[in-house]
Amino acid sequence: MADDRTDLLEQLWDEVGTMPFPRGWYQHEPGGHSLVILHTTLSGGAAAVLDGPLDERHRDHLRSHLAVLTRLLPAFAHDPYAARYFGAVHRMARLAEEIDRERTGG
């Protein structure tokens, strides 16, 4: 089961990595959050989970940035590509957090 979920995480990471960042969203900071930094942090967290359990600091970063993206998802509703892109980032980060939680029991 864990291998299947890790395989899925790798597929999501590859998918997100091939998608261009949505045009017009580089300078947007909804709620004061840089979307570029949010994307970078969540992608880095997912990549790190592919290598093994996160340390506490990285786990906290992944969880806090995932919570921010969860709150921001409705902001992309009017832009179908941005909604698809950030939805994929969200699915990837949520799965990474779940896999890490299962590995560490927390």
C-alpha angles and dihedrals in degrees: 000000000000090000091053091051092046089050089051091049090052090050091050091047090052091047094051090045092057096047116091116236108262114270115248095020100089094090097036116108106180110195088002093295122130107229091206092056091043091053093045094049094047094045091048091049091051091049090050092051088056087061096048143284118342123240117242096264094051091043090054091049092050093048096045094047091046089054090051093050091047089057092046099049094094089059090070097053094103093054111061095195094047089047090052093045098048090040089058091047089050094050090048094049094044091052091047090052092049093049091048092048091051091050095049100034091235 
